[in-house]
Amino acid sequence: MRIPPYHRAPTWQRFFAGAALGALLSWVMFFYMHGVQQEKQIRTLHEQREDIKDFKDKIAIWEQDYKKLNQQNEEILTIQEVEVLITNGKDYSLDNLSVAEAEDLIEDDLSSLLAKDVASVYNGKMLLKKSIENKIMTINKKRYKLEVAEIMFYTKMNIEIKLKRTTS
């Protein structure tokens, strides 16, 4: 069996020349279009990187300003509310009304702290603690000594108090 002599027929020569030229032209077109698309993508990525860098710089500036403002605001914070909580009223079988009245009495005694600077009240926390612990409260005709369990300072000052029964 032998290969037919297509190289001599002009129609087949034109077909193969056209196919080779078409393949070459299509590869050139493909590389050109692919290159243009890649350039657009590279340009877009570069612009996006620049935008991200600018946004990060702006965010850093905003964060610095925000931190400065927060620091200034924290320096001028004042106590706006005092909340007292008696934690062990149930241990002495006290009703909720008696516990609430005792909490209100303590809050009224501490009302002088309202509108004072948080830092100055914090600096005097030992004096505050001693002044609360030196009180003896009478609840349901029984005397209780107060013990400060926890004090939290912020615009709302929370004080947790435990009751101790006195012997006298």
C-alpha positions as CSV (number, residue, x, y, z in Angstrom):
1,M,0.0,0.0,0.0
2,R,1.3,3.4,-0.8
3,I,0.5,7.0,0.2
4,P,-1.5,8.8,-2.5
5,P,0.4,11.6,-4.2
6,Y,-1.6,14.6,-2.8
7,H,1.4,16.9,-3.1
8,R,0.9,17.1,-6.9
9,A,-2.8,18.0,-6.9
10,P,-3.3,21.8,-6.7
11,T,-6.6,21.6,-4.9
12,W,-5.0,19.6,-2.1
13,Q,-2.0,21.9,-2.0
14,R,-4.4,24.9,-1.6
15,F,-6.3,23.1,1.2
16,F,-3.2,22.3,3.2
17,A,-1.7,25.7,2.6
18,G,-5.0,27.3,3.8
19,A,-5.1,25.1,6.8
20,A,-1.5,25.9,7.8
21,L,-2.1,29.6,7.1
22,G,-5.4,29.5,9.1
23,A,-3.7,27.7,12.0
24,L,-0.9,30.2,12.0
25,L,-3.3,33.2,11.8
26,S,-5.6,31.8,14.6
27,W,-2.6,31.3,16.9
28,V,-1.5,34.8,16.2
29,M,-5.0,36.1,17.0
30,F,-5.2,34.0,20.1
31,F,-1.9,35.2,21.5
32,Y,-2.9,38.8,20.7
33,M,-6.3,38.6,22.3
34,H,-4.9,36.7,25.3
35,G,-2.1,39.3,25.7
36,V,-4.7,42.2,25.6
37,Q,-6.8,40.5,28.2
38,Q,-3.8,39.8,30.4
39,E,-2.8,43.5,30.2
40,K,-6.3,44.6,31.2
41,Q,-6.3,42.2,34.1
42,I,-2.8,43.3,35.2
43,R,-3.8,46.9,35.0
44,T,-7.0,46.2,37.0
45,L,-5.1,44.3,39.7
46,H,-2.6,47.1,39.9
47,E,-5.3,49.7,40.3
48,Q,-7.0,47.6,42.9
49,R,-3.8,47.2,44.8
50,E,-3.3,50.9,44.8
51,D,-6.9,51.4,46.0
52,I,-6.4,48.9,48.8
53,K,-3.2,50.6,49.9
54,D,-5.0,54.0,49.9
55,F,-7.9,52.6,51.9
56,K,-5.6,50.9,54.4
57,D,-3.8,54.2,54.9
58,K,-7.1,56.0,55.4
59,I,-8.3,53.4,57.8
60,A,-5.0,53.7,59.8
61,I,-5.5,57.4,60.0
62,W,-9.1,57.0,61.1
63,E,-8.1,54.4,63.7
64,Q,-5.5,56.8,65.2
65,D,-8.0,59.6,65.4
66,Y,-10.6,57.2,66.9
67,K,-8.1,56.1,69.5
68,K,-7.2,59.6,70.4
69,L,-10.8,60.6,70.7
70,N,-11.6,57.6,72.9
71,Q,-8.7,58.3,75.1
72,Q,-9.8,61.9,75.5
73,N,-13.3,60.8,76.2
74,E,-12.2,58.2,78.8
75,E,-10.2,60.9,80.6
76,I,-13.4,63.0,81.1
77,L,-15.8,60.1,81.9
78,T,-18.1,60.7,84.9
79,I,-20.1,58.4,87.0
80,Q,-23.7,58.6,85.8
81,E,-25.3,55.8,87.8
82,V,-24.6,53.8,91.0
83,E,-26.0,50.3,91.3
84,V,-25.8,48.3,94.5
85,L,-26.5,44.6,94.6
86,I,-26.8,42.5,97.8
87,T,-25.7,39.0,96.8
88,N,-26.5,36.9,99.8
89,G,-30.0,38.1,100.9
90,K,-31.4,34.6,100.4
91,D,-28.9,33.1,102.9
92,Y,-30.5,35.1,105.7
93,S,-34.1,34.5,104.5
94,L,-34.6,38.1,103.7
95,D,-37.5,39.0,101.4
96,N,-36.9,40.9,98.2
97,L,-38.5,44.1,99.4
98,S,-36.2,44.3,102.4
99,V,-33.1,43.7,100.2
100,A,-34.3,46.3,97.7
101,E,-34.8,48.9,100.4
102,A,-31.4,48.2,101.8
103,E,-29.9,48.5,98.3
104,D,-31.7,51.8,97.8
105,L,-30.4,53.2,101.1
106,I,-26.9,52.4,100.2
107,E,-27.4,53.9,96.7
108,D,-28.8,57.1,98.3
109,D,-25.7,57.3,100.6
110,L,-23.5,57.0,97.5
111,S,-25.4,59.5,95.4
112,S,-22.7,62.1,96.1
113,L,-20.5,60.2,93.7
114,L,-22.7,61.0,90.7
115,A,-21.2,63.4,88.2
116,K,-17.7,62.9,89.6
117,D,-14.8,61.9,87.5
118,V,-14.3,58.1,87.3
119,A,-10.5,58.4,87.8
120,S,-10.9,60.4,91.0
121,V,-13.5,58.0,92.4
122,Y,-11.3,55.1,91.5
123,N,-8.4,56.7,93.3
124,G,-10.5,56.9,96.5
125,K,-11.9,53.3,96.2
126,M,-10.3,52.2,99.5
127,L,-12.0,55.1,101.3
128,L,-15.3,54.2,99.5
129,K,-15.0,50.5,100.5
130,K,-14.2,51.4,104.1
131,S,-17.1,53.8,104.3
132,I,-19.5,51.1,103.1
133,E,-18.1,48.4,105.3
134,N,-18.3,50.6,108.4
135,K,-22.1,50.8,108.1
136,I,-24.4,48.6,110.1
137,M,-27.8,48.2,108.6
138,T,-31.0,47.1,110.4
139,I,-33.1,44.9,108.2
140,N,-36.3,43.3,109.8
141,K,-35.1,44.3,113.3
142,K,-31.8,42.4,112.8
143,R,-28.4,44.1,112.4
144,Y,-26.2,43.3,109.5
145,K,-22.7,44.4,108.7
146,L,-21.8,45.1,105.1
147,E,-18.9,43.6,103.2
148,V,-17.9,44.8,99.7
149,A,-17.4,41.8,97.4
150,E,-16.7,43.7,94.2
151,I,-16.7,47.2,92.8
152,M,-16.7,48.0,89.1
153,F,-15.9,51.5,87.9
154,Y,-17.2,53.0,84.7
155,T,-20.0,55.4,83.8
156,K,-22.2,53.0,85.8
157,M,-20.6,52.0,89.0
158,N,-21.6,48.5,90.2
159,I,-21.1,47.4,93.8
160,E,-21.7,43.9,95.0
161,I,-22.2,43.7,98.8
162,K,-22.5,40.7,101.1
163,L,-24.3,40.9,104.4
164,K,-22.9,39.5,107.7
165,R,-24.9,39.1,110.8
166,T,-23.6,41.0,113.8
167,T,-23.6,39.4,117.2
168,S,-24.7,42.5,119.1
